Amino acid sequence: MPGFQAGVSCATRDCDSSLLCNVDVAIIGGGLVGASLGAALAPLVQRKGLRVAIIEAFPVLDANQEMWQPSFDARSSAIAAGSAAHFEKLGVWPQMAEQASPISLIHVSERGRLGVTRLRAAELGVAAMGYVVPNEWMGRVLQRHLATLPLEWFCPAKVESIQAVKEGHRLRLSTGQTLQAGLTVLADGGRSGMKEALGIASDTESYDQVALITNVTVSRPHRGTAYERFAAEGPIALLPLQGQCMGLVWTHSQGAEQRRMELSDQDFLAELQHAFGERAGAFLKVGTRHTYPLSLVTARETVRPGLAVLGNAAHALHPVAGQGFNLALRGVMDLVEAIENGMANGQAPGSAATLTDFDARRESDRRNVIRFSDGLIRLFDIDQPLISHVRAAGLIGLNLADPLRRTLARRAMGVER
């Protein structure tokens, strides 16, 4: 059939001559969130006969091709310990761990102030508080795993129209095929226009900031330390990667990033050194620089009968706390659990009862993480002497107060909501 990608399961049962296919779950988007959902639903496919389709606009490498080429400029994500546990449950963590760098210490400071907070894995009796994994490697591992599962891929294919019908939604694809889905999941990052087509509005608050992202090489081993340094112009995050490489997320006021994008590598490293200090050692090398604007985006609806919204399509956060993908992955696992419980009670995956259960599971976690991430960036954005002293005292106090520090650490690890 046209539109299916070689190397993945491409069953064509129940597809008539008009190319109308009936599926229980249609996942729009085969990126990290959509692929994770497909992997999490696979046991229900095998045990309950659930039929799951993934629609992805970009070509996917098949299982026989070289799956990954290391790149100095690859973007990475901080994976909380709780997220690593979810990937372990899905059967993909051993492969992901091959390129994962453990976070043994989180170091939080403010430039020009004495306050410092250190969160250590050893104090919590765990091997790591989280891991940093190149996004490309994470995606390749998921795709390789999905190629072994009984899922159906429509790839490359785009959803050209989506229509609510009695039993869910009808999706017309760019390949000429039509899917009738009991549950449709938007996991496309909000870029496809599907939310707008369905009339789902989003609240958007611009931070008037831009993140400059690259990789840097440092002069001494990072020993698994992740840094979050708050400066007047915006936070600077450094994440440990393999060897003596670290992922940099440098926040700028909107428009201020352009000058640094145009600097020579040597001048860029000199300015980074001045802004960050010497705590990570000397910055020796920088990769290709990329930028993207920062906003808080929250969908006003994340469920409807026959519809769920996941990942960046549901909420896009400031990267300051590194919680965006971890929040999305918890949403994936909660949706699967709601579907499984609903099926045990005779409910279809797209039923109102199942999706109400899912939304109830997510509401508190989503609210708390958004409030924490947004509050953190706004607190450190206040440039007033009194507030600055209070922040510094707070960081010192947090470093001295074991119960508070442990609570913060457990939240950062994704093992407490």
FIPAGU-410116 format. One record per residue (C-alpha): residue number from 1; x, y, z. Coordinates in steps of 0.02 Angstrom, whole numbers, plus 50000, padded with zeros to 5 digits. Example, Ala and Ser with C-alpha at 12.3 -4.5 7.8 and 13.67 -1.06 7.14 Angstrom:
BEGIN
+-----+-------+-------+-------+
| num |     X |     Y |     Z |
+-----+-------+-------+-------+
|   1 | 50615 | 49775 | 50390 |
|   2 | 50684 | 49947 | 50357 |
+-----+-------+-------+-------+
***
This chain:
BEGIN
+-----+-------+-------+-------+
| num |     X |     Y |     Z |
+-----+-------+-------+-------+
|   1 | 50000 | 50000 | 50000 |
|   2 | 50067 | 50175 | 49964 |
|   3 | 50123 | 50273 | 50113 |
|   4 | 50188 | 50130 | 50219 |
|   5 | 50372 | 50137 | 50267 |
|   6 | 50478 | 49983 | 50237 |
|   7 | 50551 | 49899 | 50389 |
|   8 | 50400 | 49917 | 50504 |
|   9 | 50242 | 49816 | 50524 |
|  10 | 50122 | 49860 | 50385 |
|  11 | 49970 | 49751 | 50406 |
|  12 | 49829 | 49790 | 50285 |
|  13 | 49685 | 49694 | 50362 |
|  14 | 49514 | 49777 | 50358 |
|  15 | 49571 | 49899 | 50223 |
|  16 | 49445 | 49895 | 50080 |
|  17 | 49467 | 49950 | 49901 |
|  18 | 49429 | 50130 | 49947 |
|  19 | 49582 | 50125 | 50061 |
|  20 | 49477 | 50153 | 50217 |
|  21 | 49566 | 50077 | 50367 |
|  22 | 49489 | 50054 | 50539 |
|  23 | 49607 | 50072 | 50687 |
|  24 | 49582 | 50085 | 50874 |
|  25 | 49717 | 50217 | 50900 |
|  26 | 49794 | 50335 | 50772 |
|  27 | 49949 | 50428 | 50831 |
|  28 | 49986 | 50586 | 50732 |
|  29 | 50174 | 50611 | 50746 |
|  30 | 50310 | 50479 | 50755 |
|  31 | 50438 | 50583 | 50849 |
|  32 | 50498 | 50550 | 51026 |
|  33 | 50325 | 50565 | 51106 |
|  34 | 50228 | 50473 | 50971 |
|  35 | 50358 | 50335 | 50960 |
|  36 | 50358 | 50315 | 51149 |
|  37 | 50168 | 50299 | 51146 |
|  38 | 50176 | 50168 | 51009 |
|  39 | 50302 | 50067 | 51109 |
|  40 | 50197 | 50082 | 51268 |
|  41 | 50039 | 50024 | 51177 |
|  42 | 50125 | 49871 | 51100 |
|  43 | 50080 | 49752 | 51244 |
|  44 | 49896 | 49795 | 51219 |
|  45 | 49917 | 49761 | 51033 |
|  46 | 49987 | 49590 | 51073 |
|  47 | 49870 | 49543 | 51218 |
|  48 | 49708 | 49629 | 51169 |
|  49 | 49719 | 49643 | 50981 |
|  50 | 49722 | 49833 | 50988 |
|  51 | 49757 | 49907 | 50817 |
|  52 | 49876 | 50055 | 50822 |
|  53 | 49933 | 50164 | 50678 |
|  54 | 50070 | 50297 | 50679 |
|  55 | 50065 | 50436 | 50550 |
|  56 | 50231 | 50523 | 50521 |
|  57 | 50268 | 50659 | 50395 |
|  58 | 50455 | 50622 | 50379 |
|  59 | 50537 | 50461 | 50316 |
|  60 | 50592 | 50337 | 50448 |
|  61 | 50748 | 50229 | 50428 |
|  62 | 50709 | 50044 | 50418 |
|  63 | 50780 | 49918 | 50539 |
|  64 | 50920 | 49863 | 50423 |
|  65 | 50998 | 50034 | 50396 |
|  66 | 51136 | 50113 | 50498 |
|  67 | 51035 | 50187 | 50640 |
|  68 | 51146 | 50326 | 50704 |
|  69 | 51299 | 50427 | 50663 |
|  70 | 51372 | 50524 | 50809 |
|  71 | 51371 | 50712 | 50783 |
|  72 | 51458 | 50844 | 50888 |
|  73 | 51309 | 50958 | 50860 |
|  74 | 51171 | 50835 | 50909 |
|  75 | 51042 | 50911 | 51027 |
|  76 | 51011 | 50818 | 51189 |
|  77 | 50876 | 50799 | 51321 |
|  78 | 50887 | 50780 | 51509 |
|  79 | 50798 | 50618 | 51552 |
|  80 | 50741 | 50609 | 51734 |
|  81 | 50770 | 50449 | 51831 |
|  82 | 50582 | 50418 | 51826 |
|  83 | 50583 | 50432 | 51637 |
|  84 | 50728 | 50310 | 51625 |
|  85 | 50622 | 50190 | 51728 |
|  86 | 50480 | 50211 | 51602 |
|  87 | 50598 | 50174 | 51458 |
|  88 | 50660 | 50021 | 51554 |
|  89 | 50480 | 49961 | 51563 |
|  90 | 50463 | 49985 | 51375 |
|  91 | 50618 | 49880 | 51347 |
|  92 | 50725 | 50015 | 51266 |
|  93 | 50830 | 50086 | 51408 |
|  94 | 50979 | 49966 | 51392 |
|  95 | 51005 | 50029 | 51213 |
|  96 | 50975 | 50211 | 51259 |
|  97 | 51097 | 50195 | 51403 |
|  98 | 51238 | 50160 | 51279 |
|  99 | 51242 | 50348 | 51240 |
| 100 | 51169 | 50413 | 51404 |
| 101 | 51274 | 50521 | 51521 |
| 102 | 51222 | 50507 | 51704 |
| 103 | 51187 | 50662 | 51808 |
| 104 | 51266 | 50638 | 51979 |
| 105 | 51258 | 50819 | 52037 |
| 106 | 51145 | 50967 | 51997 |
| 107 | 51230 | 51133 | 52036 |
| 108 | 51116 | 51287 | 52044 |
| 109 | 51189 | 51462 | 52066 |
| 110 | 51159 | 51646 | 52026 |
| 111 | 51293 | 51754 | 51950 |
| 112 | 51356 | 51888 | 52070 |
| 113 | 51279 | 51803 | 52223 |
| 114 | 51350 | 51681 | 52349 |
| 115 | 51198 | 51568 | 52356 |
| 116 | 51224 | 51393 | 52285 |
| 117 | 51116 | 51236 | 52293 |
| 118 | 51189 | 51063 | 52259 |
| 119 | 51079 | 50911 | 52233 |
| 120 | 51179 | 50748 | 52241 |
| 121 | 51127 | 50576 | 52183 |
| 122 | 51233 | 50497 | 52319 |
| 123 | 51131 | 50582 | 52456 |
| 124 | 50975 | 50499 | 52386 |
| 125 | 51055 | 50328 | 52371 |
| 126 | 51035 | 50320 | 52181 |
| 127 | 51162 | 50296 | 52043 |
| 128 | 51103 | 50451 | 51949 |
| 129 | 50973 | 50588 | 51966 |
| 130 | 50944 | 50577 | 51780 |
| 131 | 51032 | 50558 | 51614 |
| 132 | 51072 | 50663 | 51462 |
| 133 | 51037 | 50575 | 51298 |
| 134 | 51064 | 50641 | 51120 |
| 135 | 50891 | 50662 | 51043 |
| 136 | 50945 | 50578 | 50882 |
| 137 | 51006 | 50424 | 50974 |
| 138 | 50848 | 50416 | 51078 |
| 139 | 50743 | 50425 | 50920 |
| 140 | 50846 | 50292 | 50831 |
| 141 | 50830 | 50172 | 50977 |
| 142 | 50641 | 50197 | 50982 |
| 143 | 50625 | 50174 | 50793 |
| 144 | 50730 | 50016 | 50797 |
| 145 | 50619 | 49948 | 50936 |
| 146 | 50458 | 49997 | 50846 |
| 147 | 50515 | 49903 | 50691 |
| 148 | 50497 | 49742 | 50792 |
| 149 | 50320 | 49779 | 50852 |
| 150 | 50151 | 49744 | 50769 |
| 151 | 50111 | 49927 | 50736 |
| 152 | 50056 | 50005 | 50572 |
| 153 | 50153 | 50150 | 50498 |
| 154 | 50092 | 50275 | 50371 |
| 155 | 50255 | 50359 | 50327 |
| 156 | 50294 | 50477 | 50249 |
| 157 | 50115 | 50540 | 50260 |
| 158 | 50025 | 50694 | 50323 |
| 159 | 49849 | 50715 | 50390 |
| 160 | 49765 | 50829 | 50266 |
| 161 | 49598 | 50837 | 50355 |
| 162 | 49523 | 50775 | 50518 |
| 163 | 49338 | 50758 | 50552 |
| 164 | 49247 | 50709 | 50711 |
| 165 | 49124 | 50567 | 50679 |
| 166 | 49014 | 50459 | 50789 |
| 167 | 49147 | 50328 | 50825 |
| 168 | 49298 | 50443 | 50840 |
| 169 | 49384 | 50537 | 50700 |
| 170 | 49409 | 50514 | 50514 |
| 171 | 49581 | 50560 | 50451 |
| 172 | 49618 | 50588 | 50267 |
| 173 | 49802 | 50564 | 50226 |
| 174 | 49912 | 50638 | 50092 |
| 175 | 49936 | 50461 | 50025 |
| 176 | 49751 | 50452 | 49976 |
| 177 | 49709 | 50335 | 50119 |
| 178 | 49579 | 50369 | 50253 |
| 179 | 49588 | 50309 | 50433 |
| 180 | 49438 | 50286 | 50546 |
| 181 | 49511 | 50299 | 50722 |
| 182 | 49423 | 50268 | 50886 |
| 183 | 49556 | 50372 | 50975 |
| 184 | 49664 | 50501 | 50888 |
| 185 | 49817 | 50564 | 50981 |
| 186 | 49899 | 50728 | 50931 |
| 187 | 50085 | 50702 | 50963 |
| 188 | 50151 | 50812 | 50824 |
| 189 | 50221 | 50952 | 50931 |
| 190 | 50080 | 51068 | 50879 |
| 191 | 50164 | 51108 | 50712 |
| 192 | 50044 | 51020 | 50594 |
| 193 | 49895 | 51133 | 50621 |
| 194 | 49787 | 50989 | 50684 |
| 195 | 49741 | 51082 | 50844 |
| 196 | 49683 | 51231 | 50744 |
| 197 | 49586 | 51120 | 50625 |
| 198 | 49494 | 51048 | 50774 |
| 199 | 49464 | 51218 | 50853 |
| 200 | 49577 | 51186 | 51003 |
| 201 | 49646 | 51353 | 51062 |
| 202 | 49809 | 51376 | 51156 |
| 203 | 49864 | 51507 | 51281 |
| 204 | 50035 | 51576 | 51234 |
| 205 | 50143 | 51686 | 51345 |
| 206 | 50305 | 51741 | 51265 |
| 207 | 50454 | 51756 | 51382 |
| 208 | 50532 | 51878 | 51259 |
| 209 | 50682 | 51763 | 51265 |
| 210 | 50778 | 51655 | 51142 |
| 211 | 50876 | 51498 | 51184 |
| 212 | 51046 | 51478 | 51102 |
| 213 | 51090 | 51294 | 51094 |
| 214 | 51255 | 51210 | 51054 |
| 215 | 51382 | 51085 | 51121 |
| 216 | 51546 | 51136 | 51201 |
| 217 | 51703 | 51044 | 51252 |
| 218 | 51773 | 51082 | 51425 |
| 219 | 51951 | 51068 | 51489 |
| 220 | 51918 | 50947 | 51631 |
| 221 | 51800 | 50800 | 51665 |
| 222 | 51625 | 50859 | 51712 |
| 223 | 51600 | 50709 | 51827 |
| 224 | 51416 | 50702 | 51788 |
| 225 | 51379 | 50880 | 51846 |
| 226 | 51233 | 50976 | 51771 |
| 227 | 51243 | 51164 | 51797 |
| 228 | 51101 | 51290 | 51804 |
| 229 | 51170 | 51467 | 51821 |
| 230 | 51055 | 51617 | 51828 |
| 231 | 51126 | 51776 | 51753 |
| 232 | 51050 | 51949 | 51724 |
| 233 | 51016 | 51915 | 51540 |
| 234 | 50949 | 51739 | 51568 |
| 235 | 50994 | 51567 | 51635 |
| 236 | 51138 | 51463 | 51569 |
| 237 | 51122 | 51274 | 51577 |
| 238 | 51263 | 51150 | 51547 |
| 239 | 51221 | 50965 | 51533 |
| 240 | 51350 | 50825 | 51542 |
| 241 | 51378 | 50724 | 51383 |
| 242 | 51501 | 50587 | 51346 |
| 243 | 51686 | 50624 | 51366 |
| 244 | 51719 | 50807 | 51408 |
| 245 | 51576 | 50873 | 51303 |
| 246 | 51428 | 50969 | 51376 |
| 247 | 51263 | 51028 | 51303 |
| 248 | 51237 | 51216 | 51319 |
| 249 | 51070 | 51306 | 51332 |
| 250 | 51104 | 51493 | 51346 |
| 251 | 50951 | 51603 | 51366 |
| 252 | 50954 | 51779 | 51292 |
| 253 | 50835 | 51924 | 51288 |
| 254 | 50747 | 51924 | 51120 |
| 255 | 50862 | 52000 | 50989 |
| 256 | 51018 | 51992 | 51097 |
| 257 | 51062 | 51818 | 51035 |
| 258 | 51097 | 51875 | 50858 |
| 259 | 51262 | 51957 | 50900 |
| 260 | 51326 | 51798 | 50982 |
| 261 | 51268 | 51694 | 50835 |
| 262 | 51384 | 51798 | 50726 |
| 263 | 51537 | 51789 | 50839 |
| 264 | 51687 | 51685 | 50793 |
| 265 | 51703 | 51523 | 50892 |
| 266 | 51847 | 51598 | 50993 |
| 267 | 51751 | 51756 | 51037 |
| 268 | 51594 | 51658 | 51078 |
| 269 | 51689 | 51545 | 51198 |
| 270 | 51770 | 51697 | 51280 |
| 271 | 51600 | 51777 | 51313 |
| 272 | 51529 | 51614 | 51377 |
| 273 | 51678 | 51596 | 51494 |
| 274 | 51649 | 51772 | 51560 |
| 275 | 51463 | 51741 | 51588 |
| 276 | 51478 | 51568 | 51664 |
| 277 | 51642 | 51576 | 51758 |
| 278 | 51772 | 51441 | 51786 |
| 279 | 51672 | 51311 | 51884 |
| 280 | 51661 | 51193 | 51734 |
| 281 | 51839 | 51227 | 51678 |
| 282 | 51892 | 51315 | 51518 |
| 283 | 51782 | 51307 | 51364 |
| 284 | 51889 | 51240 | 51222 |
| 285 | 51774 | 51205 | 51074 |
| 286 | 51598 | 51248 | 51017 |
| 287 | 51485 | 51162 | 50892 |
| 288 | 51358 | 51237 | 50773 |
| 289 | 51244 | 51360 | 50860 |
| 290 | 51054 | 51356 | 50846 |
| 291 | 50918 | 51467 | 50919 |
| 292 | 50732 | 51456 | 50954 |
| 293 | 50609 | 51575 | 51039 |
| 294 | 50543 | 51532 | 51212 |
| 295 | 50360 | 51538 | 51260 |
| 296 | 50243 | 51452 | 51381 |
| 297 | 50110 | 51369 | 51275 |
| 298 | 49965 | 51271 | 51351 |
| 299 | 49821 | 51195 | 51255 |
| 300 | 49652 | 51242 | 51328 |
| 301 | 49591 | 51065 | 51294 |
| 302 | 49694 | 50907 | 51308 |
| 303 | 49552 | 50782 | 51289 |
| 304 | 49389 | 50765 | 51195 |
| 305 | 49290 | 50607 | 51159 |
| 306 | 49400 | 50513 | 51038 |
| 307 | 49546 | 50635 | 51055 |
| 308 | 49698 | 50661 | 51167 |
| 309 | 49837 | 50791 | 51154 |
| 310 | 50013 | 50747 | 51212 |
| 311 | 50188 | 50823 | 51219 |
| 312 | 50225 | 50996 | 51151 |
| 313 | 50054 | 50998 | 51069 |
| 314 | 49983 | 51004 | 51246 |
| 315 | 50116 | 51107 | 51333 |
| 316 | 50279 | 51189 | 51282 |
| 317 | 50387 | 51243 | 51430 |
| 318 | 50540 | 51349 | 51460 |
| 319 | 50692 | 51231 | 51460 |
| 320 | 50758 | 51305 | 51623 |
| 321 | 50705 | 51155 | 51728 |
| 322 | 50724 | 51022 | 51593 |
| 323 | 50550 | 50954 | 51625 |
| 324 | 50463 | 50964 | 51455 |
| 325 | 50498 | 50791 | 51385 |
| 326 | 50487 | 50710 | 51557 |
| 327 | 50313 | 50784 | 51580 |
| 328 | 50265 | 50721 | 51407 |
| 329 | 50327 | 50545 | 51442 |
| 330 | 50227 | 50536 | 51602 |
| 331 | 50077 | 50587 | 51498 |
| 332 | 50112 | 50442 | 51379 |
| 333 | 50118 | 50316 | 51520 |
| 334 | 49961 | 50386 | 51604 |
| 335 | 49865 | 50377 | 51439 |
| 336 | 49914 | 50195 | 51414 |
| 337 | 49864 | 50152 | 51592 |
| 338 | 49696 | 50238 | 51569 |
| 339 | 49667 | 50144 | 51406 |
| 340 | 49713 | 49977 | 51486 |
| 341 | 49600 | 50008 | 51636 |
| 342 | 49460 | 50064 | 51523 |
| 343 | 49473 | 49910 | 51413 |
| 344 | 49466 | 49800 | 51569 |
| 345 | 49299 | 49884 | 51607 |
| 346 | 49232 | 49868 | 51430 |
| 347 | 49274 | 50047 | 51378 |
| 348 | 49346 | 50089 | 51208 |
| 349 | 49513 | 50184 | 51204 |
| 350 | 49427 | 50341 | 51142 |
| 351 | 49279 | 50336 | 51261 |
| 352 | 49237 | 50487 | 51366 |
| 353 | 49262 | 50385 | 51525 |
| 354 | 49436 | 50329 | 51475 |
| 355 | 49493 | 50503 | 51426 |
| 356 | 49416 | 50582 | 51582 |
| 357 | 49518 | 50458 | 51684 |
| 358 | 49675 | 50506 | 51586 |
| 359 | 49645 | 50692 | 51609 |
| 360 | 49618 | 50670 | 51796 |
| 361 | 49784 | 50577 | 51809 |
| 362 | 49875 | 50717 | 51718 |
| 363 | 49795 | 50875 | 51790 |
| 364 | 49895 | 50891 | 51951 |
| 365 | 50064 | 50843 | 51875 |
| 366 | 50040 | 50959 | 51727 |
| 367 | 49988 | 51106 | 51837 |
| 368 | 50130 | 51082 | 51961 |
| 369 | 50268 | 51067 | 51830 |
| 370 | 50206 | 51216 | 51730 |
| 371 | 50192 | 51321 | 51888 |
| 372 | 50367 | 51269 | 51945 |
| 373 | 50453 | 51299 | 51777 |
| 374 | 50364 | 51463 | 51743 |
| 375 | 50386 | 51526 | 51922 |
| 376 | 50572 | 51487 | 51921 |
| 377 | 50609 | 51586 | 51765 |
| 378 | 50501 | 51733 | 51821 |
| 379 | 50580 | 51736 | 51995 |
| 380 | 50757 | 51747 | 51927 |
| 381 | 50702 | 51874 | 51797 |
| 382 | 50666 | 52005 | 51931 |
| 383 | 50812 | 52126 | 51936 |
| 384 | 50791 | 52208 | 52106 |
| 385 | 50925 | 52210 | 52243 |
| 386 | 50808 | 52152 | 52382 |
| 387 | 50739 | 52008 | 52278 |
| 388 | 50916 | 51960 | 52228 |
| 389 | 50970 | 51948 | 52410 |
| 390 | 50816 | 51844 | 52452 |
| 391 | 50855 | 51726 | 52307 |
| 392 | 51034 | 51707 | 52366 |
| 393 | 50977 | 51672 | 52544 |
| 394 | 50852 | 51548 | 52478 |
| 395 | 50984 | 51452 | 52381 |
| 396 | 51097 | 51447 | 52534 |
| 397 | 50953 | 51394 | 52645 |
| 398 | 50899 | 51260 | 52523 |
| 399 | 51076 | 51191 | 52521 |
| 400 | 51071 | 51178 | 52712 |
| 401 | 50895 | 51108 | 52729 |
| 402 | 50907 | 50922 | 52690 |
| 403 | 50718 | 50885 | 52685 |
| 404 | 50684 | 51028 | 52564 |
| 405 | 50833 | 50984 | 52456 |
| 406 | 50780 | 50801 | 52451 |
| 407 | 50603 | 50849 | 52400 |
| 408 | 50669 | 50959 | 52260 |
| 409 | 50787 | 50821 | 52204 |
| 410 | 50647 | 50692 | 52199 |
| 411 | 50543 | 50809 | 52093 |
| 412 | 50690 | 50838 | 51976 |
| 413 | 50710 | 50649 | 51962 |
| 414 | 50529 | 50627 | 51912 |
| 415 | 50493 | 50506 | 52053 |
| 416 | 50381 | 50626 | 52150 |
| 417 | 50244 | 50734 | 52074 |
+-----+-------+-------+-------+
***
